[in-house]
């Protein structure tokens, strides 16, 4: 949902400028205060349809959900609503907060699940002309259109909860644009993104199959063109077989239903699978390749270029390239000479129904949305909903994500004062929150925000550009030389370096004021400018919208005093007034109480 700000107004830069001295002074004060604050401590479908994933809304009822606590009659404060929204989507606007307070948490989620899919990334690329093979920019051989596509999706989509969950799924079922090098890779990545978003409220089993047969995954983890063994010593590529177990379903160690490790008699973790399981499962993923049945070639500058159709079609099986050997893995045996499609179904069913899959997946989704260190009881409650949505259905993600967001551990206030609760906001989420909170638009409609992975000069993170299949960070990462207690993890801190801290501050200082591309993508701060002469009121508003009211009184005082360091009056220029607002936003987005989301 968008803030209620006129699109034309968003794209219109101020017509007046403050004096260079005033602007420089206020910017310097803001950056200095931000650096000081940053340095401080501080308090659907049910599977099977892999050609096109489900995109329609669903009608669900969360009233009987065992983990739900958000009943319609409960009184929800503005701060509680903002906290919930920042977990469930990207941001909290005045209108969103009012809606949650009026409807209650559960009804709000039901409404989001009922929404139809907004504009697909694939369709957006085509609407911008990026599917035109004859364009002299050679879009078929470029990655940047996919960057523009995904930033448009994060900043401007009409179904932000679906997109927030899609982003969380993209950090679990990782395919990285940075690791793809084939024609029309931007379209393949856009369709992969659309698939994740479409299944956000669908079924895990359908998503697992769609991911497995997706051409982007085929290129990324080598299932495309993977052939059976032969007499010359060739063996099936094991890359996807290993990763689909290690990262996408069962994990490395046997788990209890609450996500804790099962230990042997010596107190040691037990491996979930062996090297033999990997090599046997690899046979199932042989014989699949790109579906070129709808391809039409054109000649472009002497080059033969096909169309985009293959990038949205699931890979197809060539039976002669599929292994006919028996495959035994995870206690399941697929007999020799089983047809490829049947073998794939058995393999994916086995992974889907494995005892580890629910707690392994659910814990990581809790980490992405709510807290890095959920209690075993929290994981167990959500995993139980994965196992049965209350209607006998396993893997229903609409109910799983509702259970994550409605659980008492997510909604009660205990975590607000617990030192090891919450998570570091990912840099790409900070930018998405800024854009949605202040209603940014793109005057041209082009949304040209590119790869922001550079740590020293940008965000050190960009959506769909993880450095490897292991995501931007590992779920069990512990920063070295820290005082975290035994077993406590801080995954997102794997992105934090001296370069990334300074790079974030400097980058956001420019973005908050100037936006992108000569203010084509731009925040007007219309409501915030009405409070510019009352810094305390301005900071209170930012505290609610950006921090869910979690800024301490002392932090608010630091920011207010910094803003008062340069005089701004009713007679000041519009640009100087804007500078004060931008300085306030920067300082809030730099302080630890913002950076750690609780």
C-alpha positions in Angstrom: 0.0 0.0 0.0 1.2 3.5 -0.8 1.2 6.6 1.4 -1.5 9.0 0.3 0.8 11.4 -1.5 0.1 12.6 -5.0 2.4 11.0 -7.6 3.1 14.3 -9.5 4.1 16.0 -6.2 6.6 13.2 -5.4 8.4 13.8 -8.7 8.6 17.6 -8.4 11.8 18.8 -6.8 11.8 22.0 -4.7 12.0 25.1 -6.9 14.1 27.0 -4.4 17.4 26.4 -2.9 18.9 27.3 0.5 22.2 29.1 0.7 25.1 26.7 0.3 26.3 27.7 3.8 23.0 26.8 5.5 22.6 23.5 3.6 26.2 22.5 4.2 25.9 23.3 7.9 22.7 21.3 8.4 24.1 18.4 6.4 27.3 18.4 8.4 25.4 18.4 11.7 23.2 15.6 10.6 26.0 13.4 9.3 28.1 14.0 12.4 25.1 13.1 14.7 24.3 10.1 12.6 27.8 8.8 12.8 27.7 9.3 16.6 24.4 7.5 16.9 25.6 4.6 14.7 28.6 4.2 16.9 26.6 4.1 20.2 25.1 1.1 21.9 21.4 1.2 22.5 18.6 -0.2 24.3 -2.7 -20.9 -3.5 -1.9 -23.5 -5.0 -1.3 -26.9 -3.7 1.5 -27.8 -6.0 1.9 -29.3 -9.4 1.4 -26.3 -11.7 5.0 -25.4 -12.6 4.2 -23.6 -15.9 2.6 -20.6 -14.2 2.4 -20.3 -10.4 -0.9 -19.3 -8.7 -1.4 -15.6 -8.8 -5.0 -15.1 -7.5 -5.9 -14.2 -4.0 -7.1 -16.8 -1.5 -9.7 -16.7 1.2 -8.4 -18.1 4.4 -9.5 -18.0 8.0 -7.0 -17.7 10.8 -9.4 -17.9 13.7 -8.5 -21.4 14.6 -4.8 -21.0 14.1 -3.1 -22.4 17.2 -0.4 -19.7 17.3 -2.7 -16.8 16.7 -3.2 -14.2 19.5 -4.3 -11.2 17.5 -8.1 -11.2 18.2 -10.4 -8.7 16.7 -11.5 -7.2 20.0 -8.0 -6.5 21.2 -6.8 -2.9 21.5 -3.8 -2.2 19.2 -1.7 0.9 19.7 -0.2 2.8 16.9 3.3 1.6 17.9 2.1 -2.0 18.0 0.6 -1.7 14.6 3.7 -0.1 13.2 5.9 -2.9 14.7 3.6 -5.6 13.1 3.6 -3.9 9.7 7.4 -3.6 9.7 7.6 -7.4 10.1 4.7 -8.3 7.8 5.7 -5.9 4.9 8.3 -3.2 4.3 6.9 -0.2 6.1 4.1 1.4 8.1 2.2 4.4 6.7 -0.5 6.3 8.6 -3.1 4.6 6.5 -1.6 1.1 7.2 -1.4 1.7 10.9 -5.1 2.9 11.0 -6.1 -0.2 9.0 -4.4 -2.6 11.3 -5.8 -0.9 14.4 -9.3 -1.1 13.0 -9.2 -4.6 11.6 -6.8 -6.5 14.0 -3.7 -8.4 13.0 -5.4 -11.6 11.8 -8.0 -9.9 9.6 -5.4 -7.7 8.1 -3.4 -10.7 7.0 -6.5 -12.4 5.6 -7.0 -9.3 3.6 -3.5 -9.3 2.2 -3.8 -13.0 1.3 -7.0 -12.2 -0.5 -5.4 -9.6 -2.7 -4.6 -10.6 -6.3 -1.0 -10.6 -7.4 0.1 -7.1 -8.4 2.1 -6.3 -11.5 4.4 -9.2 -12.2 8.1 -8.5 -12.7 8.0 -10.3 -16.1 5.2 -8.0 -17.3 6.9 -4.9 -16.0 10.1 -5.8 -17.9 8.1 -6.1 -21.1 6.2 -2.9 -20.5 9.5 -1.1 -20.3 10.6 -2.6 -23.6 13.3 -4.9 -22.2 11.9 -7.9 -24.1 12.8 -6.3 -27.4 15.6 -8.3 -28.9 16.2 -5.7 -31.7 17.0 -2.9 -29.3 20.5 -1.6 -29.8 21.2 -1.9 -26.0 21.2 -5.6 -26.3 18.8 -6.1 -23.4 19.0 -9.9 -24.0 22.5 -9.8 -22.7 22.1 -7.4 -19.8 21.5 -7.9 -16.0 20.5 -4.4 -15.0 16.9 -4.6 -16.2 16.3 -7.2 -13.4 17.7 -4.8 -10.8 15.3 -2.1 -12.0 12.5 -4.7 -12.0 13.0 -5.9 -8.4 13.4 -2.4 -6.9 10.2 -1.4 -8.6 8.6 -4.5 -7.0 9.9 -3.7 -3.6 9.1 0.0 -3.7 5.9 0.3 -5.7 4.0 -2.9 -5.7 0.3 -3.0 -4.6 0.8 -6.2 -2.6 3.6 -5.5 -0.2 3.1 -8.5 2.1 3.4 -10.9 -0.8 6.5 -9.1 -2.0 8.0 -9.1 1.5 7.6 -12.8 1.8 8.9 -13.2 -1.8 12.0 -11.4 -0.7 12.4 -13.7 2.3 12.0 -16.8 0.1 14.6 -15.4 -2.3 17.1 -15.6 0.6 16.2 -19.3 1.1 15.8 -20.6 -2.4 18.7 -18.6 -3.6 19.4 -17.9 -7.3 21.7 -14.9 -7.7 21.6 -12.6 -10.7 25.3 -12.1 -10.1 25.8 -15.8 -10.9 23.8 -16.0 -14.2 25.4 -15.5 -17.6 23.0 -16.4 -20.4 20.8 -14.6 -22.8 17.6 -13.1 -21.3 18.8 -13.7 -17.8 16.9 -10.6 -16.6 13.7 -12.2 -17.8 14.6 -15.5 -16.3 15.3 -13.8 -13.0 12.1 -11.8 -13.2 10.0 -15.0 -13.7 11.9 -16.7 -10.9 11.0 -13.7 -8.6 7.4 -13.9 -9.8 7.3 -17.6 -8.9 8.5 -17.0 -5.4 5.9 -14.3 -4.9 3.1 -16.3 -6.4 3.8 -19.2 -4.1 4.2 -16.9 -1.0 0.6 -17.8 -0.1 0.6 -21.2 -1.9 2.0 -24.6 -1.0 5.7 -25.4 -0.2 5.5 -28.6 -2.3 4.4 -26.7 -5.4 7.1 -24.1 -4.8 9.8 -26.7 -4.4 8.9 -28.2 -7.8 8.6 -24.9 -9.5 12.1 -23.9 -8.1 13.6 -27.2 -9.1 12.4 -27.0 -12.7 13.0 -23.3 -13.2 15.4 -22.3 -15.9 17.1 -19.8 -13.7 17.8 -22.5 -11.1 18.8 -24.9 -13.9 21.6 -22.5 -15.0 22.5 -21.5 -11.4 22.9 -25.0 -9.9 23.7 -27.0 -13.0 20.5 -29.1 -13.5 20.2 -27.6 -17.0 21.7 -30.2 -19.3 22.6 -32.6 -16.5 23.1 -36.0 -18.1 23.0 -39.6 -16.7 26.1 -41.7 -16.1 27.8 -43.4 -19.0 30.5 -46.0 -19.7 33.2 -43.4 -20.0 33.0 -42.5 -16.3 30.7 -39.5 -16.6 28.5 -39.1 -13.4 25.5 -36.9 -12.9 26.3 -33.4 -11.6 25.6 -33.4 -7.8 25.3 -29.7 -7.2 21.5 -29.4 -7.1 21.0 -32.7 -5.2 23.3 -31.4 -2.5 21.9 -27.9 -2.2 18.2 -29.0 -2.4 18.9 -31.0 0.8 21.4 -28.8 2.6 19.8 -25.5 1.9 16.2 -25.9 0.6 14.6 -28.7 2.6 16.3 -30.9 5.3 19.5 -29.2 6.3 22.7 -30.9 7.6 21.6 -32.3 10.9 18.6 -34.2 12.1 16.2 -31.9 14.0 13.5 -32.2 16.5 10.1 -30.7 15.7 11.1 -27.5 17.5 14.3 -27.0 15.4 16.7 -28.2 18.0 19.3 -30.8 16.9 18.8 -34.5 17.6 21.9 -35.7 19.4 23.4 -39.2 19.5 24.4 -41.0 22.6 27.7 -39.0 22.8 25.8 -35.7 22.6 26.9 -35.1 19.0 24.6 -33.9 16.1 23.5 -36.5 13.6 24.0 -36.0 9.9 20.7 -35.8 7.9 22.2 -37.3 4.8 25.4 -38.9 3.5 27.5 -38.6 0.3 25.7 -41.7 -1.0 22.3 -39.9 -0.5 23.7 -37.0 -2.6 25.0 -39.2 -5.5 21.8 -41.3 -5.6 19.5 -38.2 -5.5 21.5 -36.6 -8.3 20.3 -39.3 -10.7 16.8 -38.0 -10.3 17.7 -34.6 -11.6 19.3 -35.8 -14.9 17.7 -35.3 -18.3 16.3 -31.8 -17.8 17.0 -29.0 -20.1 15.7 -25.7 -21.4 12.3 -25.8 -23.2 12.9 -24.1 -26.6 9.6 -25.2 -28.1 8.3 -21.7 -28.3 11.5 -20.1 -29.5 11.5 -17.7 -32.4 14.9 -16.4 -33.7 15.6 -13.0 -35.1 18.8 -11.5 -36.5 20.2 -8.6 -34.6 23.4 -6.9 -35.9 24.4 -10.2 -37.5 23.6 -12.2 -34.3 20.9 -14.8 -34.0 18.8 -14.0 -30.9 15.9 -16.1 -29.7 12.9 -14.7 -27.8 12.2 -14.7 -24.1 9.7 -17.6 -24.0 12.2 -20.2 -22.6 12.9 -18.0 -19.6 9.4 -18.6 -18.2 8.9 -22.3 -19.2 9.9 -25.1 -16.8 12.7 -27.3 -18.0 11.6 -30.3 -19.9 12.8 -33.9 -19.6 14.7 -35.7 -22.4 14.2 -39.4 -21.4 17.3 -40.6 -23.1 19.5 -38.4 -20.9 17.8 -39.4 -17.6 19.4 -42.1 -15.4 17.6 -45.4 -15.3 19.5 -46.6 -12.2 17.8 -47.1 -8.9 18.2 -44.2 -6.5 18.2 -44.7 -2.7 18.3 -41.6 -0.4 16.8 -40.5 2.9 15.3 -43.9 3.4 13.4 -43.9 0.1 14.2 -46.1 -3.0 13.2 -45.2 -6.5 13.3 -48.4 -8.5 15.5 -48.7 -11.6 13.8 -47.7 -14.9 11.3 -45.4 -13.1 10.2 -42.7 -15.6 11.8 -39.3 -15.0 8.6 -37.5 -14.0 7.6 -40.1 -11.6 11.1 -40.2 -10.1 11.0 -36.4 -9.6 7.7 -36.6 -7.9 8.9 -39.2 -5.5 12.1 -37.3 -4.7 10.3 -34.0 -4.1 7.6 -35.7 -2.0 10.3 -37.3 0.1 12.0 -34.0 0.8 8.7 -32.2 1.4 7.5 -34.8 3.9 10.9 -35.2 5.8 10.7 -34.5 9.5 13.4 -31.8 9.2 11.7 -29.7 6.4 9.1 -27.9 8.6 11.4 -26.8 11.4 14.4 -26.1 9.1 12.4 -23.8 6.8 10.2 -22.2 9.5 13.1 -21.2 11.7 14.8 -19.4 8.8 11.6 -17.6 7.8 11.2 -16.4 11.5 14.7 -15.2 11.3 14.0 -13.2 8.1 10.8 -11.6 9.4 10.9 -11.4 13.2 14.0 -12.4 15.2 17.4 -14.0 14.7 17.0 -16.2 17.8 13.4 -17.6 18.1 12.8 -19.9 21.0 12.4 -23.6 20.2 8.8 -23.3 21.3 8.2 -20.5 18.7 9.8 -22.7 16.0 7.8 -25.7 17.1 4.5 -23.8 17.0 5.1 -22.6 13.5 6.5 -25.9 12.3 3.3 -27.6 13.6 1.3 -25.2 11.3 3.5 -26.2 8.4 2.7 -29.9 9.2 -1.0 -29.1 9.4 -2.7 -25.8 8.6 -5.7 -26.9 10.8 -7.5 -28.4 7.7 -5.2 -31.4 7.2 -3.0 -29.6 4.6 0.8 -29.7 4.9 3.0 -26.9 3.7 0.3 -24.2 3.3 2.5 -21.1 3.4 -0.3 -18.6 3.9 -0.9 -20.2 7.3 2.8 -20.6 8.0 3.6 -17.0 7.5 0.5 -16.0 9.4 1.6 -18.2 12.3 5.0 -16.5 12.3 3.6 -13.0 12.5 0.8 -13.8 14.9 2.7 -15.9 17.4 2.9 -14.5 20.9 6.7 -14.3 20.7 6.4 -11.9 17.8 3.6 -9.8 19.2 4.1 -9.5 22.9 6.3 -6.7 24.4 8.8 -9.0 26.1 11.2 -8.9 23.2 11.4 -5.1 23.3 13.6 -5.3 26.4 15.4 -8.5 25.7 19.0 -7.9 24.5 19.2 -10.9 22.2 15.7 -10.5 20.6 15.2 -9.0 17.2 17.5 -8.7 14.2 19.7 -6.3 12.3 17.7 -4.7 9.5 19.1 -5.7 6.2 20.4 -2.7 4.2 18.1 -3.5 1.2 15.1 -3.5 3.6 16.1 -0.1 5.0 16.0 1.4 1.6 12.7 -0.3 0.8 11.3 1.0 4.0 12.5 4.5 3.4 10.9 4.5 -0.1 7.6 3.2 1.0 7.4 5.2 4.2 7.8 8.5 2.4 5.9 7.5 -0.8 8.6 7.7 -3.4 7.6 7.5 -7.0 9.5 7.4 -10.3 8.5 10.3 -12.5 9.6 8.4 -15.6 8.3 5.0 -14.5 11.7 3.5 -15.2 12.7 2.9 -11.6 16.4 2.9 -12.4 18.0 1.7 -9.2 20.8 -0.7 -10.1 23.1 -3.1 -8.2 23.8 -1.7 -4.8 26.2 -4.4 -3.6 29.3 -2.2 -3.2 30.0 -2.0 0.6 32.2 1.1 0.5 29.9 3.3 -1.6 26.4 1.8 -1.5 24.4 -0.7 0.7 26.7 -3.8 0.6 23.5 -5.7 -0.5 21.1 -5.7 -3.4 18.0 -7.9 -3.9 18.4 -11.1 -5.9 22.2 -10.6 -5.9 23.5 -12.8 -3.1 27.2 -13.6 -3.5 26.5 -17.3 -3.4 23.8 -20.0 -3.0 24.4 -19.6 0.8 22.7 -16.2 0.6 24.2 -12.9 1.9 24.8 -14.4 5.3 24.5 -17.8 7.0 21.6 -18.4 9.4 24.0 -19.5 12.1 26.5 -16.7 11.8 28.1 -15.4 15.0 30.2 -12.2 14.7 33.8 -13.0 15.8 35.1 -11.5 19.1 31.6 -10.7 20.4 30.0 -11.3 23.7 27.0 -13.1 22.4 26.0 -16.0 24.8 26.3 -19.6 23.7 24.0 -20.5 20.8 23.0 -16.9 20.0 23.4 -15.9 16.4 23.4 -12.7 14.4 23.1 -13.6 10.7 22.8 -10.1 9.1 26.0 -9.0 10.9 27.9 -11.0 8.3 27.3 -7.9 6.1 28.8 -5.5 8.6 32.3 -4.2 8.1 34.0 -0.8 8.7 33.5 -0.1 5.0 29.8 -1.0 5.0 29.0 1.1 8.0 30.5 4.2 6.5 29.2 3.3 3.0 25.7 3.0 4.2 25.7 6.4 6.0 27.2 8.3 3.1 25.0 6.6 0.5 21.8 7.2 2.4 22.7 10.8 3.0 22.5 11.3 -0.7 19.5 9.2 -1.3 17.3 10.6 1.4 17.7 14.1 0.0 18.2 13.6 -3.7 16.7 10.2 -4.5 17.9 8.6 -7.7 18.6 9.7 -11.2 18.4 13.5 -10.9 15.4 13.1 -8.6 13.4 10.9 -11.0 12.9 8.6 -7.9 12.2 11.1 -5.1 10.6 11.6 -1.7 8.5 14.7 -1.2 8.2 14.4 2.6 4.9 16.4 2.4 3.7 15.5 5.9 7.1 15.8 7.5 7.6 19.3 6.1 4.5 20.5 8.0 6.4 19.6 11.2 9.7 21.1 10.3 9.5 24.0 12.8 8.8 21.5 15.6 11.8 19.1 15.6 10.4 17.2 18.6 7.1 16.5 16.8 9.0 15.6 13.6 11.2 13.1 15.5 8.1 11.6 17.2 6.6 11.0 13.8 9.7 9.4 12.4 10.0 7.3 15.6 6.5 5.9 15.0 6.9 5.2 11.2 10.5 4.0 11.1 11.1 2.6 14.6 7.6 1.6 15.8 8.1 3.9 18.8 11.3 2.2 20.0 13.6 5.2 20.0 14.6 6.0 23.6 14.0 9.4 25.1 17.7 10.1 25.2 18.2 9.2 21.5 15.3 11.5 20.5 16.9 14.3 22.5 20.2 13.9 20.7 18.5 14.1 17.3 16.3 17.1 18.3 19.3 19.0 19.6 21.2 18.3 16.4 18.4 19.6 14.4 18.3 22.8 16.5 22.0 23.3 15.8 21.0 25.2 12.6 18.2 27.7 12.8 15.2 27.1 10.5 12.3 29.5 10.6 9.0 30.0 8.8 10.9 32.4 6.6 13.6 29.9 5.7 13.8 28.6 2.1 11.9 25.5 1.2 15.2 23.8 0.5 16.6 24.5 4.0 13.4 23.2 5.5 13.8 20.1 3.4 17.4 19.8 4.6 16.1 19.6 8.3 13.7 16.9 7.4 16.3 14.9 5.5 18.8 15.3 8.4 16.2 14.0 10.8 15.5 10.9 8.6 19.2 10.2 8.3 19.9 10.4 12.0 17.0 8.1 12.8 18.1 5.6 10.2 21.6 5.6 11.6 20.9 4.9 15.3 21.1 1.4 16.8 17.5 1.5 18.0 16.4 1.7 14.4 19.1 -0.6 13.0 18.0 -3.4 15.4 14.5 -4.3 14.6 12.5 -5.7 17.5 
